[in-house]
Amino acid sequence: MEAGMPLGWDWSYPTSSRPRSRDRMQGLSGLRLVTLVVSLGLLLGRADAADRRVLERIHYTSVREYTRVVITLSGETRHRLFTLPADPASRRSPRIVIDFSSAGLGARTPRTIPIHQGLLKQVRTGQFDPSTVRVVLDVERHDEHRAFALYAPYRLVIDVRGRQPQPAPLPDRQVERKKIMIDPGHGGKDPGALGRNHVKEKDVVLSLSKRLARKLEARLPVEVLFTRTDDTFIPLEERTARANAAGASLFVSVHANASHSSKARGIETYYLNNTNDRAARRLAAFENGLLHLANPVPAKTYVSNLVSVLLQNGKADPSIDLARHLQTAMVTQAKKRNPQVRNLGVKKGPFYVLVGADMPCVLVEAGFLTNSKERRLLLSPAYQNDLAEGMYQGIAKFLSQPDKNL
């Protein structure tokens, strides 16, 4: 056999004779078969690589009694979450384990992320086998955990909680200062809804949120917190994580609306839940960053996930109550300067920014930037003051009711 010839095929013939036509055809057929097998193997290998997701980033928010870990991948893939008990023999603590199928580690994915803030010791990553990425949360102590997925980009969020300490009794005549987290929507690279003359939702709602904060702090025994106080981009899942970490009693996300129709106008308030209303689902898709996707995520894929998280924390009914108070008071105050304002009511929708909150949470849409009249009003300090007054009154009314368990 000559050097370089494929093993398993004898292409040597006597020099005195030429191969018969049939033998030549068999040799050529065998060569074609080998070439076909190799080509298919290369194509399948490329397909596997194309289908494989990459673990791109892990970040966390953590305080003593609460930690949120966010795992970002290049696309959706199956995962399996399970726990492992402590192993004293090998000095291993209890672990929360997540295996991602058809996945690989990114070049910059850290192998170890130390935390050491009460609940988790660290997060570890590794290539468990050629097609499985394993993420391990080493537990110091915890009482419960839950996970849910978000999209655009795809990320798995794991909330870990410890037992809340009993607050020390307050001295006589001292009133507990509740914390209210105000979330001005969008920010930074995300302008939100756009109106004519370069009006951006992110600017309008930041101004409106600051007016609300001043009223709350001046007239109620509360501490007001912000998810952002300037033109900064904050990921949606980090907004409720900050509220949870701070132990906030309420979470109010402030937004301005937009529509393809310049005639659309009015005020509406949302709480987290599934809905069949197409307008509400489209608005949620915009706020969740899903409208730009080439293959939008089917609503049922993420809505059932979000609703199950909402029901687990027992804050569904208080959120509806808060939404009703806010909606009523905002419309009442807005009518002073905008008598024709439309009351679009309290609605439900699958908004990412409300997912995983440990407190009553709502999303307010203060008006339409695509409506010329409401855009002018929303830019007016006087009308912003009316809306802020309405939000203040709604929150005050909600907090004045007993048995809120905040």
JOZIGI-V359586 format. One record per residue. RES is the residue in one letter. PHI is phi in whole degrees, 0 to 359 (999 if undefined). PSI is psi as a letter, one per 20 degrees, with the letter a starting at -180 (none if undefined). D_FIRST is the distance of its C-alpha to the first C-alpha in Angstrom with 1 decimal. Layout:
BEGIN
RES PHI PSI D_FIRST
RES PHI PSI D_FIRST
END
This chain:
BEGIN
M 999 p 0.0
E 282 q 3.8
A 299 p 6.6
G 89 i 8.7
M 278 q 7.0
P 299 p 9.2
L 295 q 8.8
G 91 i 10.0
W 232 p 8.7
D 261 o 6.4
W 260 j 7.1
S 269 p 6.3
Y 230 q 9.9
P 300 p 12.2
T 294 h 13.8
S 275 i 17.1
S 221 q 17.1
R 261 q 16.7
P 297 q 15.8
R 290 q 19.0
S 303 g 20.7
R 297 g 20.6
D 296 h 16.8
R 297 g 16.7
M 297 g 19.3
Q 297 g 17.6
G 296 g 14.5
L 295 h 17.0
S 297 g 19.1
G 296 h 16.5
L 296 g 15.8
R 298 h 19.6
L 295 g 20.1
V 299 g 17.9
T 300 g 19.9
L 297 g 23.1
V 297 g 22.7
V 298 g 22.0
S 297 g 25.0
L 298 g 27.2
G 299 g 26.5
L 295 g 27.5
L 296 g 30.5
L 296 h 31.7
G 297 g 31.3
R 295 h 33.4
A 296 g 35.9
D 298 g 36.3
A 295 h 37.0
A 292 h 39.4
D 280 i 41.3
R 286 p 41.6
R 271 q 45.0
V 246 p 45.8
L 283 o 48.6
E 264 h 50.4
R 201 q 53.7
I 227 p 56.0
H 221 r 59.7
Y 213 q 62.8
T 237 p 66.6
S 211 p 68.3
V 227 a 71.8
R 298 h 73.0
E 251 j 73.2
Y 204 p 70.7
T 221 p 67.1
R 244 p 65.1
V 249 p 61.3
V 243 p 59.5
I 251 o 55.7
T 255 p 54.4
L 240 r 51.0
S 287 i 49.3
G 186 r 50.0
E 289 q 51.1
T 207 r 49.0
R 292 q 49.8
H 219 q 51.3
R 232 p 52.6
L 249 p 55.6
F 209 r 56.7
T 242 q 58.5
L 236 p 57.8
P 286 r 60.7
A 297 q 61.4
D 235 n 59.4
P 301 h 61.7
A 299 h 59.3
S 258 j 56.8
R 60 k 59.7
R 257 p 58.6
S 279 r 61.2
P 301 q 61.2
R 224 q 58.6
I 255 p 58.4
V 242 p 54.7
I 233 p 53.1
D 256 p 49.5
F 256 p 48.2
S 281 q 45.3
S 49 l 42.5
A 220 q 43.7
G 223 r 42.7
L 280 p 44.7
G 287 q 45.7
A 299 h 44.9
R 255 j 48.7
T 291 p 49.5
P 292 q 51.4
R 279 h 50.3
T 220 p 54.0
I 236 o 57.2
P 289 q 60.3
I 236 f 63.5
H 52 l 65.9
Q 234 k 68.9
G 119 g 70.0
L 253 g 67.7
L 248 p 64.1
K 281 g 62.7
Q 193 r 59.6
V 243 p 56.8
R 240 q 53.2
T 232 q 50.0
G 190 r 46.4
Q 271 n 43.1
F 296 g 43.6
D 210 r 40.1
P 305 h 37.6
S 239 j 39.8
T 229 p 43.3
V 262 p 45.7
R 247 p 48.5
V 244 p 51.9
V 240 p 54.3
L 258 o 58.0
D 280 p 59.3
V 265 p 62.9
E 270 g 65.9
R 195 q 68.3
H 192 q 68.7
D 255 h 70.5
E 201 q 68.5
H 213 q 65.7
R 210 q 64.6
A 225 q 61.9
F 208 q 61.7
A 255 q 59.4
L 233 r 60.3
Y 235 r 58.4
A 60 m 57.9
P 277 r 56.2
Y 288 p 55.1
R 213 q 56.5
L 256 p 57.4
V 251 p 60.8
I 241 o 61.8
D 261 p 65.5
V 242 p 66.4
R 232 q 70.1
G 249 r 72.3
R 290 p 75.8
Q 288 p 78.3
P 291 q 81.0
Q 288 p 84.6
P 293 q 86.5
A 292 q 89.5
P 298 q 92.8
L 277 q 94.4
P 299 q 97.9
D 304 q 100.8
R 72 j 101.0
Q 266 p 97.6
V 262 p 95.4
E 294 p 91.6
R 271 o 89.8
K 283 q 87.1
K 258 p 84.0
I 241 p 83.1
M 266 o 79.8
I 259 p 80.0
D 243 n 76.7
P 292 p 77.0
G 298 q 74.1
H 63 b 71.1
G 121 q 71.3
G 62 c 69.2
K 291 i 66.2
D 254 o 67.5
P 282 i 70.7
G 77 b 71.3
A 293 q 73.3
L 240 p 74.3
G 243 r 77.6
R 296 r 78.9
N 62 k 79.7
H 64 k 76.8
V 284 p 78.3
K 243 p 75.8
E 304 g 76.2
K 302 h 75.1
D 283 g 78.2
V 297 g 80.7
V 286 h 79.9
L 293 g 79.8
S 297 g 83.3
L 297 g 84.5
S 295 h 83.0
K 292 h 84.8
R 296 g 88.1
L 298 g 87.6
A 299 g 86.9
R 297 h 90.1
K 292 g 92.1
L 297 g 90.5
E 290 h 91.1
A 282 h 94.6
R 235 i 95.8
L 227 q 93.9
P 281 m 93.1
V 229 q 89.4
E 250 p 86.6
V 262 p 84.5
L 241 q 80.9
F 237 q 78.5
T 284 h 74.8
R 208 q 75.1
T 241 j 78.0
D 215 a 76.4
D 277 m 73.7
T 240 q 70.8
F 276 p 67.9
I 236 p 67.9
P 303 q 65.2
L 302 g 66.8
E 291 i 65.8
E 280 i 67.2
R 290 g 70.7
T 289 h 71.5
A 299 g 69.8
R 294 h 72.3
A 294 g 75.1
N 297 g 74.0
A 297 h 73.6
A 278 i 77.1
G 70 k 78.6
A 294 q 80.0
S 269 h 82.4
L 220 q 81.6
F 228 o 78.8
V 237 o 79.8
S 261 p 77.3
V 255 p 79.0
H 221 r 77.6
A 234 q 78.6
N 266 r 77.5
A 208 q 76.0
S 206 q 75.8
H 292 h 74.7
S 264 p 78.3
S 288 i 80.8
K 274 i 83.5
A 296 p 81.9
R 204 r 84.1
G 124 r 85.3
I 244 p 84.7
E 214 q 82.5
T 229 p 81.5
Y 242 q 78.4
Y 237 r 77.4
L 282 p 74.0
N 183 r 73.2
N 287 q 71.3
T 203 q 72.9
N 260 i 72.5
D 288 o 74.4
R 295 h 72.0
A 294 g 73.9
A 294 h 73.8
R 291 h 70.0
R 292 g 69.3
L 298 g 71.5
A 297 h 69.6
A 297 h 66.3
F 294 g 67.5
E 295 h 68.8
N 275 i 65.6
G 77 k 63.5
L 258 i 61.7
L 291 h 62.8
H 278 i 60.3
L 291 q 57.3
A 294 h 55.0
N 237 n 54.9
P 304 q 58.2
V 287 p 58.4
P 303 p 60.2
A 306 g 63.6
K 295 h 63.2
T 298 h 60.1
Y 250 h 62.2
V 296 g 65.8
S 298 h 65.6
N 298 g 64.0
L 294 g 66.8
V 294 h 69.6
S 296 h 68.5
V 294 g 68.7
L 299 g 72.2
L 293 h 73.5
Q 294 h 72.3
N 271 i 74.5
G 69 k 77.7
K 252 j 78.7
A 293 g 78.5
D 295 g 82.2
P 299 h 83.5
S 294 g 81.1
I 296 g 82.6
D 297 g 86.1
L 297 g 85.3
A 299 g 83.9
R 296 g 87.1
H 297 g 89.4
L 296 g 87.5
Q 298 g 87.3
T 299 g 91.1
A 290 h 92.2
M 295 g 90.0
V 296 g 91.1
T 300 g 94.8
Q 288 h 94.6
A 296 h 92.6
K 296 i 95.3
K 297 h 97.8
R 247 i 96.1
N 222 m 94.0
P 302 h 96.2
Q 270 j 93.7
V 303 p 90.8
R 266 p 88.8
N 270 n 88.4
L 277 i 84.8
G 88 a 85.2
V 266 p 83.2
K 227 r 79.7
K 246 q 76.5
G 196 q 73.1
P 272 m 69.7
F 268 p 70.0
Y 304 h 67.4
V 295 i 70.0
L 263 i 72.1
V 285 p 69.4
G 81 j 69.7
A 287 p 73.2
D 270 j 75.3
M 223 r 78.5
P 305 p 80.0
C 218 q 78.1
V 218 r 78.7
L 234 p 77.6
V 257 p 80.4
E 250 o 80.0
A 278 i 83.1
G 156 r 83.0
F 254 o 81.0
L 287 i 80.0
T 272 i 79.2
N 259 p 82.9
S 301 g 85.0
K 292 g 88.0
E 291 h 86.3
R 298 g 84.2
R 299 g 87.4
L 294 g 88.9
L 294 h 85.8
L 273 i 86.1
S 276 p 89.8
P 303 h 90.8
A 294 g 93.7
Y 289 h 91.5
Q 301 h 88.9
N 296 h 91.9
D 298 g 92.9
L 296 g 89.4
A 297 h 89.2
E 296 g 92.6
G 297 g 91.5
M 295 g 88.4
Y 301 g 90.6
Q 297 h 93.1
G 296 g 90.4
I 293 g 88.9
A 298 g 92.4
K 296 g 93.4
F 297 g 90.2
L 289 h 90.8
S 284 i 94.4
Q 279 p 93.7
P 286 r 93.6
D 61 k 90.8
K 273 i 87.9
N 53 l 86.2
L 271 none 84.8
END
